[in-house]
Amino acid sequence: MTTPLRGRRVAIIAGVRTPFAKAGTTLKGFTAIELGKIAVTELIHRTNLDPASLDLLTFGTVIPSVVAPNIAREVALMPLLPKGVQAWSVSRACASANQAITDAADQIMLGHADIAIAGGAESLSNVPILHSRGFSDALVAASKAKTIGQRLQAFSTVRAKDFIPITPAIAEPTTGESMGQSAEKMAKINGVSRAEQDALALASHQNAAKGTADGRLTAEIAPVYLPPKYEQAMTVDNGVRSDSSLEQLASLRPVFDKKYGSVTAGNASPLTDGGAAVLLMSEERAKALGYEPIAYIRSYAYAALDPGEQLLQAPVLAAPIALQRAGLTLRDMDLVEMHEAFAAQVLSNLRGFESKEWAARAGVSAPLGTVDRSKLNVLGGSLSIGHPFGATGARITTTLVNELARRGGQFGLMTVCAAGGLGFSMVVERA
């Protein structure tokens, strides 16, 4: 049996996020940088953190701004924080905020930092729109021209097709396969039915609606005052459907395989805007400053597989390693948080936990076992709450540790699938 992470214990003090909003709706006027600043500002105020004590800030995003690509540094340069706070950005697709958290945790464990903020943000309402290569070449040539004639000559080769903009695609560059197509393939390979997917989606909405109504989810949320007058505030996620039903979900048509498919808009996570941040400290510094940690990071693991295989199945490889490093088993977990990119992906991951073949691939002797559904995503997940790519990992971390504390549980497991065939898993514990 292996031991937990070596080095100093890393305490999770608190987490805060903005409301999550479907792209193109309430938060469309905010950049990812602005959403990140809102989450970090609220986190500092809620925890009464002395900004001068912050050692570092690391932040994740998946589709960065082309004019301000280092989102972490832009967030750190807000007036509230000293300009000397080191900051860097990370990108591990949908696990970007998890990468930010483990980066910060590593620095604390090594003794290079005592206090860190980690998280992420995404504005899928404001993705960069690129020019075609032909038009871009013409613009560059024109910028170097010294005469009007040379500028006109630079554009003489531009054709009508060159004016068609290029938008970022949610697809694998190596395979050309979209996330939804990958989810469809996983559903077929793993024998995941449409009825199972719709049932999981319904549970996500029902759990999130309950968590919103009783205040457990809204307690995590920083209100966002909306332009242009900033008189009204958004305080809840706008993707949660309390009135959802199996009949409604069953009526939706498949999106990615219209004839034989089972993935619909109802059992897939929506494109979303939002930001989230977590405050981390060394155990010693937390105690010295009088903070009561919500939980501690016990272990974590990353994994990868061929994107052309089952794109979103890598958490099945990461979770056994995280649990092994923690010296624990799935049965020891009081709660499990699994990122819901697609219902088909969650159900495929759950099947993988029970599979001898996947256990062998992960290098462990036996399958993890069956996840108790009463412990899974008890406050809903990305299917209902939404999925701002760069922020989801910090949202899941916050939700897991808060609910673990409410229930008096000791151990929690989280998993996150990510584009590129990547996977993440972390074990958290309460003292």
CORNOR-V383818 format. One record per pair of residues at least 12 apart in sequence whose C-alpha atoms are under 6 Angstrom apart, sorted by the first residue. I is the first residue (numbers start at 1). J is the second residue. Records with the same first field share a line. If there is no record, write none. Layout:
# CORNOR-V383818
I = J + J
This chain:
# CORNOR-V383818
1 = 327
2 = 325 + 327
3 = 325 + 326 + 327
4 = 298 + 299 + 325 + 326
5 = 299
7 = 109
8 = 109
9 = 282 + 283
10 = 281 + 282 + 283 + 296 + 297
11 = 280 + 281 + 282 + 283 + 293 + 295 + 296
12 = 280 + 293 + 294 + 295 + 296
13 = 279 + 280 + 293 + 294
14 = 278 + 279
15 = 277 + 278 + 398
16 = 39 + 43 + 220 + 221 + 276 + 277
17 = 39 + 221 + 222 + 275 + 276
18 = 39 + 221 + 222 + 274 + 275
19 = 221 + 235 + 236 + 237
20 = 237 + 273 + 274
21 = 237 + 238 + 272 + 273
22 = 271 + 272
23 = 124 + 125 + 271 + 272 + 273
24 = 125
28 = 125
31 = 123
32 = 121 + 122 + 123
33 = 71
35 = 275
36 = 121 + 275
37 = 75
39 = 276 + 277
40 = 277
51 = 81
54 = 115 + 116
55 = 85 + 113 + 115 + 116
56 = 85 + 86 + 87 + 116
57 = 87 + 116 + 117 + 118
58 = 72 + 87 + 88 + 89 + 100 + 118
59 = 72 + 89 + 100 + 118 + 119 + 120
60 = 89 + 90 + 91 + 96 + 97 + 120 + 390
61 = 91 + 120 + 121 + 122 + 390
62 = 91 + 93 + 390
70 = 89
72 = 87 + 88 + 89
73 = 87
93 = 418 + 419
94 = 389 + 418
95 = 393 + 418
96 = 390
97 = 119 + 120 + 390 + 391 + 393 + 394
98 = 393
100 = 118
101 = 118
114 = 281 + 282
115 = 280 + 281
116 = 280
117 = 278 + 279
118 = 277 + 278
119 = 276 + 277 + 278 + 394
120 = 275 + 276 + 390 + 391
121 = 274 + 275 + 390 + 391
122 = 273 + 274 + 388 + 390
123 = 273
124 = 272 + 273
129 = 166 + 167
130 = 165 + 166
131 = 165 + 166
132 = 162
134 = 162
135 = 162
138 = 154 + 155
141 = 154
142 = 154
181 = 256
183 = 344 + 345
186 = 310
187 = 344
194 = 262
197 = 343 + 344
198 = 267
201 = 267
204 = 380 + 381 + 384
205 = 240 + 241 + 384
207 = 378 + 379 + 380
208 = 379 + 380
209 = 242
211 = 379
223 = 235
239 = 384 + 385
240 = 384 + 385
249 = 266
267 = 343
268 = 342 + 383
269 = 341 + 342 + 382 + 383 + 386
270 = 386
272 = 386 + 387 + 388
273 = 388
274 = 388
275 = 391
276 = 391 + 394 + 395
277 = 394
295 = 429 + 430
296 = 428 + 429
297 = 428
298 = 326 + 427 + 428
299 = 322 + 326 + 426 + 427
300 = 322 + 425 + 426
301 = 318 + 322 + 424 + 425
302 = 318 + 423 + 424
303 = 317 + 318 + 422 + 423
304 = 421 + 422
305 = 421
306 = 421
307 = 420 + 421
311 = 421
312 = 417 + 421
313 = 349
314 = 422 + 423
315 = 415 + 417 + 423 + 424
316 = 349 + 352
317 = 362
318 = 424 + 425
319 = 425
322 = 426
330 = 368
333 = 411 + 412
334 = 409 + 411 + 412
335 = 375 + 412
336 = 375 + 376 + 412 + 413 + 414
337 = 376 + 377 + 414
338 = 414 + 415
339 = 416
340 = 381 + 382 + 383
353 = 367 + 368 + 369
354 = 367 + 369 + 370
355 = 367
410 = 429 + 430
411 = 428 + 429
412 = 427 + 428
413 = 426 + 427
414 = 426
